[in-house]
Amino acid sequence: MVGSSGSRSDALKPGGTARLAAMEEDPALQLRVFDLNCWAIRYLSKRRQERVQLIGDTLCQEGFDLVLLQEVWSEQDYGVLKEKLGGCYPFSHYFRSGVIGSGLCIFSRFPILDTFLYQYSLNGYPYMLQHGDWFCGKSVGLVVIKISGIIFNIYVTHLHAEYCREKDAYLPHRVVQAWELAQFIRHTSKAADVVLLGGDLNMHPEDVGIRLLRGWTGLRDAFAEAKRFEGCEDGCTLVPDNCFTAKTELLPFPPGIRIDYILYKAASRFAVKCEELRTTTGTAPGKDIPYSDHEAVMATLRVRRQSRTPGPALGTAGPALADVVNEARTEVRVGLHAARRQRYSSGRMAALALLLLLLQAAAGLGSLAGWTAGQPFPKLSFSLLAFLAVGALLLATVLHLFHTMEVKMLQGTEEEMRLALRALQDRLGPPEPGRRAPSHGPFPSRPVSASFSS
């Protein structure tokens, strides 16, 4: 729960008056945050309703200040949680987007002053039905709250899943999402005193998307900064011990992987520290099931005002950030190359289907004109072929339009990154001796070799 550090009873002890005066002059605010990917897919997730009730009961007992949830796909489940948590968390918001929904929601003990939703421009492919990310409308939700005069911008998000690490066809889309998330946070948090981001980012800590997000926004990782930690090894949130986790996907990572995060930063006149970070460890206490296929992340943050403003650290972070942006830009170019190939293939398919329809039309006109007199006209086969040609033309046209939009989005992101690199280089000045400046030209700064799949 939110509270000030120290106690008024300390004033009765030797030196207590001084500590009390210092506390009243510079109070510290304690904030407890809960983050969880709930894996609540209607009709598909195992024991969904039971787990939703379990999550609600646990949140009522624990008494967090902020609750950030993902994959609450059903508004019915959100309604159940809202009713159950109304007494402890009277303020909440559900973010709606896409066909199924964003699955994002926030519960708060403090009034929500403002909300906003940004849906990512790229989010997989509609024809990849077995994955379904495109239908979810992956987004980032923002709520603004005010606690003890401190403005908090709270962000919750869920990025595109990684289905195959060796041949990750969605990596360019996830990098674009990470870039848009970073830009969204940078441009919407200028008036905030404290920025907090929680969610399932579907990226390992060393992945380029995470490094780009943290480097570009200045967000700090609660796991890396925590004074105390308790939970799964290395803070993993997808672990093989969880009965809902696909064990084969984690074979290359025996301890599990960490893809759920709580990140934060503060304005110059404030300081934020993570006092404690915990994760759940599989089965819920007293139950035979865990809360989800992901482990929950729980952070205790301490916020205080500070009089001195820390100086900029661009001299050390600048060159590394330029390298990260350049690496991300290269991944976007790889995706751009693949999208252009797919656009060309779908366009060629549409042209062939149109040509087939024209040939059929010519054959039909010839039959009507009597050019094939004395020969029976194959109406059934002609109709079937025409139906297939029309279907192929419509499908190829839709795919061509989709991949055209994908190309434009990737081009736009690549251009944004190019301008960002140029701005970084202008701030950093000429490169150090022996250090090659990041490329701003039309070709990547390193050779690109990758296999593409739709």
SERO-607383 format. One record per residue: chain; z, x, y of N, C-alpha, C in turn. Coordinates in steps of 0.1 Angstrom, whole numbers. Layout:
  mol   n_pz   n_px   n_py  ca_pz  ca_px  ca_py   c_pz   c_px   c_py
    A      Z      X      Y      Z      X      Y      Z      X      Y
...
REM end
This chain:
  mol   n_pz   n_px   n_py  ca_pz  ca_px  ca_py   c_pz   c_px   c_py
    A      0      8    -12      0      0      0      0      9     12
    A     -5      3     23     -5     11     36      9     11     41
    A     12     23     46     26     25     52     26     38     59
    A     37     41     67     38     53     74     47     62     66
    A     44     75     67     52     85     60     65     87     67
    A     75     90     59     88     92     65     96     79     65
    A    109     79     68    117     67     68    127     68     80
    A    130     56     85    139     55     97    153     60     93
    A    157     59     80    170     64     76    171     79     77
    A    159     86     77    159    101     78    165    105     92
    A    165     96    101    171    100    115    186    102    114
    A    192     97    103    207     99    102    210    112     96
    A    200    119     91    203    132     85    201    143     95
    A    206    155     93    204    166    102    189    168    105
    A    185    169    117    171    171    120    163    158    119
    A    169    147    115    162    135    113    156    129    126
    A    163    131    137    158    125    150    145    132    154
    A    144    145    152    132    152    155    120    147    146
    A    124    145    133    113    141    124    108    127    127
    A    118    118    131    115    105    135    106    104    147
    A    109    113    157    101    113    169     87    118    166
    A     87    129    158     73    134    154     65    123    147
    A     72    115    138     65    105    130     60     94    140
    A     68     90    149     63     80    159     52     85    168
    A     52     98    170     42    103    179     29    105    171
    A     30    108    158     18    111    150     20    105    136
    A     20     91    135     22     85    122     11     88    112
    A     14     88     99      4     89     89      2     76     82
    A    -10     73     79    -13     60     72    -17     63     58
    A    -11     56     49    -14     57     35    -23     46     30
    A    -34     49     23    -44     39     19    -47     41      4
    A    -45     30     -4    -48     31    -18    -61     24    -21
    A    -70     31    -28    -84     26    -30    -87     25    -45
    A    -93     14    -49    -97     12    -63   -112     10    -63
    A   -118     18    -73   -133     17    -74   -136     15    -89
    A   -145      6    -92   -149      3   -106   -163     -3   -107
    A   -171      2   -117   -183     -4   -121   -178    -14   -133
    A   -179    -27   -130   -173    -36   -139   -181    -40   -152
    A   -194    -36   -152   -202    -39   -163   -201    -54   -167
    A   -204    -62   -157   -202    -77   -160   -216    -83   -159
    A   -224    -80   -169   -238    -86   -170   -237    -99   -178
    A   -240   -110   -172   -239   -123   -178   -248   -124   -191
    A   -242   -128   -202   -248   -130   -215   -250   -117   -223
    A   -249   -105   -216   -252    -93   -223   -239    -84   -224
    A   -231    -83   -214   -219    -75   -215   -209    -80   -225
    A   -203    -72   -233   -194    -76   -243   -180    -80   -237
    A   -175    -91   -241   -162    -96   -237   -160    -96   -222
    A   -171   -100   -215   -172   -100   -201   -161   -108   -194
    A   -160   -121   -198   -150   -129   -191   -136   -125   -193
    A   -133   -120   -205   -119   -115   -208   -116   -102   -200
    A   -126    -94   -198   -124    -82   -190   -123    -85   -175
    A   -131    -95   -170   -129    -99   -156   -115   -104   -153
    A   -110   -112   -162    -96   -116   -161    -86   -105   -161
    A    -89    -95   -170    -80    -83   -171    -81    -75   -158
    A    -93    -73   -153    -94    -66   -140    -86    -73   -129
    A    -87    -86   -128    -80    -94   -118    -65    -92   -119
    A    -60    -93   -132    -46    -92   -134    -41    -78   -130
    A    -48    -68   -133    -44    -54   -130    -44    -52   -115
    A    -54    -57   -108    -54    -55    -94    -43    -63    -87
    A    -39    -74    -92    -27    -81    -86    -15    -74    -88
    A    -13    -67   -100     -1    -60   -103      0    -47    -95
    A    -11    -40    -93    -11    -27    -87    -10    -27    -72
    A    -16    -37    -66    -14    -39    -51    -21    -28    -43
    A    -34    -26    -46    -42    -16    -38    -45    -22    -24
    A    -50    -14    -15    -53    -18     -2    -68    -22     -1
    A    -76    -15     -8    -91    -18     -9    -96    -17    -23
    A   -104    -27    -27   -110    -27    -40   -125    -28    -38
    A   -132    -18    -44   -147    -17    -44   -152    -19    -58
    A   -160    -29    -60   -165    -32    -73   -180    -32    -73
    A   -186    -28    -85   -200    -29    -87   -203    -36   -100
    A   -215    -41   -102   -220    -48   -114   -212    -61   -116
    A   -208    -67   -105   -203    -81   -107   -215    -90   -104
    A   -224    -91   -114   -237    -97   -112   -236   -112   -111
    A   -226   -118   -116   -225   -133   -116   -216   -137   -104
    A   -221   -146    -96   -212   -151    -85   -201   -159    -91
    A   -202   -164   -103   -191   -171   -110   -180   -162   -112
    A   -183   -150   -117   -173   -140   -119   -166   -136   -106
    A   -174   -134    -95   -168   -131    -82   -159   -142    -78
    A   -163   -155    -81   -154   -166    -77   -141   -166    -85
    A   -142   -162    -97   -129   -161   -105   -120   -150    -99
    A   -126   -139    -96   -118   -128    -90   -113   -132    -76
    A   -121   -138    -69   -116   -142    -55   -105   -152    -56
    A   -105   -161    -65    -94   -171    -67    -82   -164    -72
    A    -83   -155    -81    -72   -148    -87    -65   -139    -77
    A    -74   -132    -69    -69   -122    -60    -66   -127    -46
    A    -67   -140    -44    -66   -145    -30    -52   -142    -24
    A    -42   -142    -32    -28   -140    -27    -26   -125    -23
    A    -32   -116    -31    -30   -102    -28    -40    -96    -19
    A    -53   -101    -20    -64    -96    -12    -71   -108     -5
    A    -65   -112      6    -70   -125     12    -84   -124     18
    A    -89   -112     19   -102   -110     26   -112   -103     16
    A   -124   -109     15   -134   -103      5   -148   -107     10
    A   -157   -100      4   -171   -102      7   -180    -99     -5
    A   -190   -107     -8   -199   -105    -19   -213   -103    -13
    A   -219    -92    -17   -232    -88    -11   -244    -93    -20
    A   -252   -101    -14   -263   -108    -22   -277   -101    -18
    A   -284    -98    -29   -298    -92    -27   -305    -93    -40
    A   -318    -91    -40   -326    -90    -52   -327   -103    -59
    A   -332   -103    -71   -334   -115    -80   -320   -118    -86
    A   -314   -108    -92   -301   -111    -99   -289   -109    -89
    A   -291   -100    -79   -280    -98    -70   -276    -83    -70
    A   -270    -79    -59   -266    -64    -58   -255    -61    -68
    A   -246    -71    -71   -234    -68    -79   -223    -62    -72
    A   -224    -61    -58   -214    -54    -50   -205    -64    -44
    A   -192    -60    -44   -182    -69    -36   -170    -60    -33
    A   -163    -64    -22   -152    -57    -17   -140    -67    -15
    A   -128    -63    -19   -116    -71    -16   -107    -62     -8
    A   -101    -69      2    -93    -61     12    -80    -69     15
    A    -69    -61     18    -57    -67     23    -58    -69     38
    A    -68    -64     44    -69    -64     59    -82    -72     63
    A    -81    -78     75    -93    -87     79   -106    -78     80
    A   -117    -84     75   -130    -78     76   -136    -82     89
    A   -139    -73     97   -144    -76    111   -160    -77    111
    A   -167    -70    102   -181    -71    102   -186    -67     89
    A   -198    -71     85   -205    -68     72   -220    -65     75
    A   -225    -57     66   -240    -55     67   -244    -50     53
    A   -257    -54     49   -262    -49     36   -276    -43     39
    A   -278    -31     33   -291    -25     33   -296    -23     19
    A   -308    -29     16   -314    -28      3   -324    -16      3
    A   -322     -7     -8   -330      5     -9   -345      1    -10
    A   -353      9     -4   -368      7     -4   -374      9    -17
    A   -369     18    -26   -374     20    -39   -363     18    -49
    A   -366     11    -60   -356      9    -70   -362      6    -84
    A   -370     16    -89   -375     14   -102   -388      6   -102
    A   -392      1   -114   -404     -6   -115   -402    -20   -122
    A   -409    -30   -116   -407    -44   -122   -411    -46   -136
    A   -420    -37   -141   -425    -39   -154   -416    -32   -165
    A   -406    -24   -160   -397    -18   -169   -386    -28   -172
    A   -389    -38   -179   -380    -50   -181   -367    -45   -189
    A   -369    -35   -198   -357    -31   -206   -346    -24   -197
    A   -350    -20   -185   -340    -13   -176   -335    -23   -166
    A   -344    -30   -159   -339    -41   -151   -334    -38   -137
    A   -334    -25   -134   -328    -21   -121   -336    -28   -109
    A   -349    -29   -110   -357    -35    -99   -353    -49    -96
    A   -349    -56   -106   -345    -70   -103   -331    -71    -97
    A   -323    -60    -97   -310    -61    -92   -309    -59    -77
    A   -319    -54    -71   -319    -52    -57   -308    -42    -53
    A   -308    -30    -58   -298    -20    -56   -297    -18    -40
    A   -284    -17    -36   -282    -17    -21   -269     -9    -18
    A   -267     -8     -5   -254     -3      0   -248    -14      9
    A   -236    -18      7   -229    -28     15   -219    -21     24
    A   -217    -26     36   -208    -21     46   -199    -32     51
    A   -186    -29     51   -176    -37     58   -169    -29     68
    A   -165    -35     79   -157    -28     89   -143    -34     90
    A   -133    -26     89   -119    -32     90   -112    -23     99
    A   -101    -29    104    -92    -21    114    -78    -22    109
    A    -72    -10    107    -58     -9    102    -50      0    112
    A    -40     -6    118    -31      1    127    -40      8    139
    A    -50      1    143    -58      6    154    -68     16    150
    A    -70     19    137    -80     28    132    -91     20    126
    A   -103     23    130   -116     17    126   -120     24    113
    A   -122     16    102   -127     21     90   -140     15     87
    A   -150     23     84   -163     19     78   -162     21     63
    A   -163     10     55   -161     10     41   -175      7     35
    A   -180     16     27   -193     15     21   -191     14      5
    A   -199      5     -1   -199      4    -15   -214      3    -20
    A   -217     11    -30   -231     11    -35   -232     14    -49
    A   -244     12    -54   -248     14    -68   -262     19    -69
    A   -264     31    -73   -278     37    -73   -285     35    -86
    A   -298     37    -87   -306     35    -99   -300     44   -110
    A   -300     38   -122   -295     45   -134   -304     56   -139
    A   -298     66   -146   -305     76   -152   -306     74   -167
    A   -318     71   -172   -319     67   -186   -322     79   -195
    A   -328     89   -189   -332    101   -197   -331    113   -188
    A   -321    121   -191   -320    133   -181   -331    143   -183
    A   -336    145   -195   -347    155   -197   -360    150   -190
    A   -363    138   -191   -376    133   -185   -372    120   -177
    A   -366    124   -165   -361    113   -156   -372    108   -147
    A   -379     97   -151   -390     92   -143   -384     86   -130
    A   -371     83   -129   -366     76   -118   -359     86   -108
    A   -360     98   -111   -353    108   -102   -358    107    -88
    A   -371    107    -85   -376    106    -71   -370     93    -64
    A   -369     82    -71   -364     70    -65   -349     71    -62
    A   -342     78    -71   -327     80    -69   -325     90    -57
    A   -334    100    -56   -333    109    -44   -335    102    -31
    A   -346     93    -32   -349     85    -20   -337     76    -16
    A   -330     70    -26   -319     62    -24   -307     70    -18
    A   -305     82    -23   -294     90    -18   -297     94     -3
    A   -310     97      0   -314    100     14   -311     88     23
    A   -316     76     18   -314     64     26   -299     61     28
    A   -291     63     18   -277     61     19   -271     70     29
    A   -275     83     28   -270     93     38   -274     89     52
    A   -286     85     54   -291     82     67   -284     69     72
    A   -282     59     63   -275     47     67   -261     50     71
    A   -254     58     64   -240     62     68   -240     69     81
    A   -249     79     83   -249     87     95   -251     78    107
    A   -260     68    106   -264     60    118   -255     48    120
    A   -247     44    111   -238     33    112   -224     36    114
    A   -220     49    112   -206     53    113   -202     60    125
    A   -210     60    135   -207     68    147   -195     62    155
    A   -193     50    154   -181     44    161   -169     43    152
    A   -170     47    140   -159     46    130   -149     58    132
    A   -136     56    129   -127     67    129   -126     73    115
    A   -127     65    105   -127     70     91   -139     63     83
    A   -145     71     75   -156     66     67   -152     68     52
    A   -154     57     44   -151     57     30   -162     52     22
    A   -167     59     12   -178     54      3   -173     54    -11
    A   -175     43    -18   -171     43    -32   -183     36    -40
    A   -184     40    -52   -195     34    -60   -200     42    -72
    A   -208     36    -80   -215     43    -91   -228     49    -86
    A   -228     62    -84   -239     69    -78   -249     74    -89
    A   -245     73   -102   -254     76   -113   -260     90   -111
    A   -252     99   -106   -256    113   -105   -244    122   -108
    A   -246    133   -115   -236    143   -117   -233    151   -104
    A   -221    156   -104   -217    163    -91   -226    174    -86
    A   -233    181    -96   -242    192    -91   -256    187    -89
    A   -259    174    -91   -273    169    -89   -277    170    -74
    A   -290    171    -72   -295    173    -58   -291    161    -49
    A   -291    149    -55   -288    137    -47   -274    137    -42
    A   -265    141    -50   -251    142    -45   -249    153    -35
    A   -255    165    -37   -254    175    -27   -261    172    -14
    A   -272    164    -15   -279    159     -3   -270    149      5
    A   -264    140     -3   -255    130      4   -243    136     10
    A   -236    145      3   -225    151      9   -228    161     21
    A   -239    168     19   -242    178     29   -247    171     42
    A   -255    161     40   -261    154     52   -251    146     60
    A   -241    140     53   -231    131     59   -218    138     62
    A   -215    149     55   -202    156     57   -191    149     49
    A   -194    140     39   -184    133     31   -178    143     21
    A   -165    141     19   -158    150     10   -154    142     -3
    A   -154    149    -14   -152    143    -27   -137    142    -30
    A   -132    130    -32   -118    129    -35   -113    136    -47
    A   -121    137    -57   -117    145    -69   -115    160    -66
    A   -125    165    -58   -124    179    -55   -113    182    -45
    A   -109    173    -37    -99    175    -26    -85    171    -30
    A    -83    163    -41    -70    157    -45    -60    168    -47
    A    -48    165    -42    -37    174    -45    -31    172    -59
    A    -32    160    -64    -27    157    -77    -38    149    -84
    A    -40    152    -97    -50    144   -105    -44    140   -118
    A    -48    128   -122    -43    123   -135    -54    114   -141
    A    -59    117   -153    -69    109   -159    -78    117   -169
    A    -90    113   -170    -99    119   -179   -103    133   -175
    A   -106    141   -185   -109    155   -182   -121    156   -172
    A   -119    165   -162   -129    168   -152   -132    155   -144
    A   -123    145   -144   -126    133   -136   -137    125   -142
    A   -141    126   -154   -152    119   -160   -149    104   -159
    A   -160     96   -157   -159     82   -156   -167     75   -166
    A   -175     82   -174   -183     77   -185   -179     86   -197
    A   -171     82   -206   -165     90   -216   -168     85   -230
    A   -169     94   -240   -172     89   -254   -161     81   -260
    A   -149     83   -255   -138     75   -261   -138     60   -258
    A   -146     57   -248   -147     43   -244   -155     35   -254
    A   -150     24   -260   -157     17   -271   -169     10   -266
    A   -171      8   -253   -183      2   -248   -194     12   -244
    A   -191     25   -245   -201     35   -241   -210     39   -253
    A   -223     41   -250   -233     45   -260   -230     60   -263
    A   -225     63   -274   -221     77   -278   -233     86   -278
    A   -245     81   -282   -256     90   -283   -260     96   -269
    A   -258     88   -259   -262     92   -245   -253    103   -240
    A   -241    105   -246   -232    115   -241   -231    127   -250
    A   -240    128   -260   -239    139   -270   -241    153   -262
    A   -249    154   -252   -250    167   -245   -238    170   -237
    A   -229    160   -235   -217    161   -226   -205    156   -233
    A   -199    165   -242   -188    160   -250   -176    154   -243
    A   -172    160   -231   -161    154   -224   -165    141   -217
    A   -178    139   -214   -182    128   -207   -189    133   -194
    A   -192    123   -185   -198    127   -172   -191    119   -161
    A   -192    125   -149   -186    119   -137   -197    114   -128
    A   -199    101   -127   -209     95   -119   -204     84   -109
    A   -191     82   -110   -184     72   -101   -176     81    -91
    A   -177     77    -78   -171     86    -68   -163     78    -57
    A   -154     84    -51   -148     80    -38   -149     92    -29
    A   -157     90    -18   -160    100     -9   -155     96      5
    A   -151    105     14   -145    101     26   -147    112     37
    A   -146    108     49   -145    118     60   -139    111     72
    A   -135    118     82   -129    113     94   -135    118    107
    A   -134    111    117   -138    115    131   -130    127    135
    A   -134    134    145   -128    147    149   -113    145    153
    A   -109    133    158    -95    131    162    -86    126    151
    A    -92    125    139    -84    121    127    -86    131    116
    A    -76    131    107    -77    139     95    -74    130     83
    A    -81    132     72    -79    125     60    -77    134     48
    A    -67    132     40    -64    140     28    -62    131     16
    A    -67    135      5    -65    128     -8    -52    133    -14
    A    -42    125    -14    -29    129    -20    -29    128    -35
    A    -36    118    -40    -36    117    -55    -49    110    -59
    A    -54    114    -71    -66    107    -76    -63    104    -91
    A    -66     92    -95    -64     89   -109    -76     82   -115
    A    -78     83   -128    -88     75   -135    -81     68   -146
    A    -87     56   -150    -82     50   -163    -87     59   -174
    A    -81     57   -186    -84     65   -197    -87     57   -210
    A    -97     48   -209   -101     40   -220    -94     27   -220
    A    -88     24   -232    -82     11   -234    -71      8   -223
    A    -72     -5   -218    -62     -9   -208    -48    -10   -215
    A    -38     -8   -207    -24     -8   -213    -21    -22   -219
    A    -17    -21   -232    -13    -33   -239    -25    -42   -244
    A    -37    -36   -243    -49    -44   -247    -57    -35   -257
    A    -66    -42   -263    -75    -35   -273    -89    -31   -268
    A    -91    -34   -255   -103    -31   -248   -101    -24   -235
    A   -111    -16   -230   -110    -11   -217   -115    -21   -207
    A   -113    -17   -194   -117    -26   -183   -133    -28   -183
    A   -140    -17   -186   -154    -17   -185   -160     -5   -193
    A   -173     -3   -193   -178      9   -200   -176     21   -191
    A   -173     19   -178   -169     30   -169   -154     30   -167
    A   -149     42   -163   -135     43   -160   -133     40   -145
    A   -122     34   -142   -119     31   -127   -115     44   -121
    A   -117     45   -108   -113     56    -99   -103     51    -89
    A    -91     57    -88    -81     52    -79    -76     64    -70
    A    -77     63    -57    -74     73    -48    -63     69    -38
    A    -54     78    -35    -44     76    -25    -47     85    -13
    A    -51     79     -2    -56     87     10    -45     87     20
    A    -44     97     28    -34     98     39    -42    101     52
    A    -41     92     61    -49     93     74    -39     96     85
    A    -42    105     94    -33    108    105    -42    113    117
    A    -36    110    129    -43    115    141    -40    130    143
    A    -49    137    149    -47    151    152    -52    153    167
    A    -45    163    173    -48    165    187    -59    175    188
    A    -60    185    179    -70    196    180    -82    192    173
    A    -94    194    179   -106    191    172   -112    203    165
    A   -114    202    152   -120    214    145   -134    217    149
    A   -136    230    150   -149    235    154   -160    233    144
    A   -173    233    148   -183    231    138   -185    243    129
    A   -189    240    116   -190    250    106   -205    252    102
    A   -214    250    112   -228    250    109   -233    264    104
    A   -226    275    108   -231    288    104   -231    290     90
    A   -222    284     82   -221    286     68   -228    274     60
    A   -227    262     66   -232    251     59   -247    249     62
    A   -252    253     73   -266    250     77   -276    255     68
    A   -277    268     64   -287    273     55   -286    267     41
    A   -274    264     36   -273    258     23   -278    243     24
    A   -276    236     35   -280    223     37   -295    222     38
    A   -301    232     44   -316    233     45   -322    234     31
    A   -316    243     23   -321    244      9   -320    231      1
    A   -309    224      3   -307    211     -4   -318    201      0
    A   -320    200     13   -330    191     18   -344    194     13
    A   -347    207     13   -360    212      8   -361    209     -7
    A   -350    211    -14   -351    207    -29   -353    192    -31
    A   -346    184    -23   -348    170    -24   -362    166    -20
    A   -367    172    -10   -381    170     -5   -391    173    -16
    A   -389    183    -24   -397    187    -35   -397    176    -46
    A   -386    171    -49   -385    160    -59   -392    148    -54
    A   -391    145    -41   -399    133    -35   -414    136    -37
    A   -418    148    -35   -433    151    -36   -437    149    -51
    A   -429    153    -60   -432    151    -74   -434    136    -77
    A   -425    128    -72   -426    114    -73   -438    108    -66
    A   -442    114    -55   -454    110    -47   -466    113    -55
    A   -467    124    -61   -478    128    -70   -480    118    -81
    A   -469    114    -88   -469    105    -99   -473     91    -94
    A   -468     87    -83   -471     74    -78   -486     73    -74
    A   -492     83    -69   -506     83    -66   -515     82    -78
    A   -510     89    -89   -518     88   -102   -517     74   -107
    A   -505     68   -106   -504     54   -112   -512     44   -103
    A   -512     47    -90   -520     38    -81   -535     39    -85
    A   -539     51    -87   -554     53    -91   -557     47   -104
    A   -548     48   -114   -550     42   -127   -551     27   -126
    A   -542     21   -119   -542      6   -118   -554      2   -110
    A   -558      9   -100   -570      6    -92   -582      6   -101
    A   -583     17   -109   -595     18   -118   -595      6   -128
    A   -583      2   -133   -582     -9   -142   -587    -22   -136
    A   -583    -24   -123   -587    -36   -116   -602    -36   -114
    A   -608    -24   -111   -622    -24   -109   -630    -27   -122
    A   -625    -22   -133   -631    -24   -146   -630    -39   -150
    A   -619    -45   -147   -617    -59   -150   -626    -68   -141
    A   -628    -64   -129   -637    -71   -120   -651    -70   -124
    A   -655    -58   -129   -669    -55   -134   -671    -64   -146
    A   -661    -65   -155   -663    -73   -167   -665    -88   -163
    A   -657    -93   -153   -659   -106   -148   -673   -109   -143
    A   -678    -99   -135   -691   -101   -129   -702   -101   -140
    A   -700    -93   -151   -710    -93   -162   -709   -107   -169
    A   -697   -112   -171   -696   -125   -177   -702   -136   -168
    A   -700   -135   -155   -706   -145   -146   -721   -144   -147
    A   -727   -132   -148   -741   -130   -149   -746   -136   -162
    A   -739   -134   -173   -743   -139   -186   -742   -154   -186
    A   -732   -160   -179   -731   -175   -178   -742   -181   -170
    A   -746   -174   -159   -757   -179   -151   -770   -178   -158
    A   -771   -167   -166   -783   -166   -174   -785   -177   -184
    A   -774   -181   -190   -774   -191   -200   -778   -205   -194
    A   -772   -207   -182   -775   -219   -175   -790   -220   -170
    A   -795   -208   -167   -809   -208   -163   -819   -208   -174
    A   -814   -208   -186   -823   -209   -198   -829   -196   -203
    A   -823   -185   -198   -828   -172   -202   -825   -169   -217
    A   -815   -176   -222   -812   -174   -236   -815   -186   -244
    A   -826   -192   -242   -830   -205   -248   -832   -203   -263
    A   -827   -212   -271   -828   -211   -285   -817   -204   -292
    A   -808   -198   -284   -796   -191   -290   -784   -198   -286
    A   -774   -201   -295   -762   -208   -292   -753   -199   -282
    A   -747   -206   -273   -738   -199   -263   -724   -198   -269
    A   -718   -186   -270   -705   -185   -276   -694   -189   -266
    A   -692   -202   -265   -682   -207   -255   -668   -202   -257
    A   -663   -202   -270   -650   -198   -272   -647   -184   -269
    A   -655   -175   -274   -654   -161   -272   -656   -157   -257
    A   -665   -164   -251   -667   -162   -237   -655   -166   -228
    A   -649   -177   -232   -637   -182   -225   -625   -172   -227
    A   -623   -168   -239   -612   -159   -242   -614   -145   -235
    A   -626   -140   -235   -629   -128   -228   -627   -130   -213
    A   -631   -141   -207   -629   -143   -193   -614   -144   -190
    A   -607   -151   -198   -592   -152   -196   -586   -139   -196
    A   -589   -130   -206   -584   -117   -206   -587   -108   -194
    A   -600   -110   -190   -605   -102   -178   -597   -107   -165
    A   -595   -120   -164   -588   -125   -152   -573   -120   -152
    A   -567   -120   -164   -553   -116   -166   -552   -101   -162
    A   -562    -93   -168   -562    -78   -165   -564    -76   -150
    A   -573    -83   -144   -575    -81   -130   -563    -84   -121
    A   -556    -95   -124   -544    -99   -117   -533    -89   -119
    A   -531    -85   -131   -520    -75   -134   -523    -62   -128
    A   -536    -57   -129   -539    -44   -123   -538    -45   -108
    A   -542    -56   -102   -541    -57    -87   -526    -57    -82
    A   -517    -64    -90   -503    -64    -86   -498    -50    -87
    A   -501    -43    -98   -496    -29   -100   -502    -20    -89
    A   -514    -22    -86   -520    -13    -75   -513    -15    -62
    A   -510    -28    -59   -503    -31    -46   -489    -25    -47
    A   -482    -26    -58   -468    -21    -60   -468     -6    -58
    A   -477      1    -65   -477     16    -64   -482     20    -50
    A   -490     12    -43   -494     15    -29   -482     15    -21
    A   -473      5    -22   -461      5    -15   -452     16    -18
    A   -451     20    -31   -443     31    -35   -448     44    -29
    A   -461     46    -28   -466     58    -22   -462     58     -7
    A   -463     47      0   -460     47     14   -445     50     16
    A   -436     44      8   -422     47      9   -419     62      6
    A   -425     68     -4   -423     82     -7   -428     91      5
    A   -440     87     10   -446     94     21   -436     94     33
    A   -431     82     36   -422     80     47   -409     89     46
    A   -404     89     34   -392     97     31   -395    112     32
    A   -406    116     27   -410    130     27   -411    134     42
    A   -417    126     50   -419    129     64   -405    130     71
    A   -396    121     68   -383    121     74   -376    134     70
    A   -377    139     58   -371    151     54   -377    163     60
    A   -390    162     62   -397    173     69   -392    175     84
    A   -390    164     90   -385    164    104   -370    169    104
    A   -363    165     94   -349    169     93   -348    184     91
    A   -357    190     82   -357    204     80   -361    212     93
    A   -370    206    100   -374    213    113   -363    213    123
    A   -355    202    123   -344    201    132   -333    211    128
    A   -331    212    115   -321    222    110   -325    236    113
    A   -338    239    112   -343    252    115   -341    256    130
    A   -344    246    138   -342    248    152   -327    251    156
    A   -318    244    149   -304    247    152   -299    260    146
    A   -305    264    135   -301    276    128   -307    289    134
    A   -319    287    141   -326    299    146   -334    305    135
    A   -340    317    138   -348    324    128   -341    327    115
    A   -347    327    104   -341    330     91   -336    344     90
    A   -325    346     82   -319    359     80   -329    368     74
    A   -328    382     76   -337    391     69   -337    389     54
    A   -349    388     48   -350    387     34   -348    372     29
    A   -346    363     38   -345    349     35   -357    341     39
    A   -363    334     30   -375    326     33   -371    313     38
    A   -378    309     49   -375    296     55   -381    285     47
    A   -374    273     46   -380    262     39   -394    258     44
    A   -402    254     35   -416    251     38   -417    238     45
    A   -425    237     55   -427    224     62   -442    219     60
    A   -449    227     52   -463    223     50   -465    213     40
    A   -478    211     36   -481    200     27   -478    203     12
    A   -474    216      9   -472    219     -5   -457    223     -6
    A   -451    221    -19   -437    225    -21   -435    240    -20
    A   -423    243    -17   -419    257    -16   -417    264    -29
    A   -417    256    -40   -417    262    -53   -427    255    -62
    A   -433    261    -72   -442    254    -81   -436    241    -87
    A   -444    231    -88   -439    218    -93   -446    216   -107
    A   -438    215   -117   -444    211   -130   -435    201   -136
    A   -441    189   -139   -433    179   -145   -442    169   -153
    A   -436    162   -162   -444    152   -169   -440    139   -163
    A   -450    130   -162   -447    117   -155   -449    106   -165
    A   -441     96   -164   -442     84   -172   -439     72   -164
    A   -445     61   -167   -443     49   -159   -431     42   -164
REM end
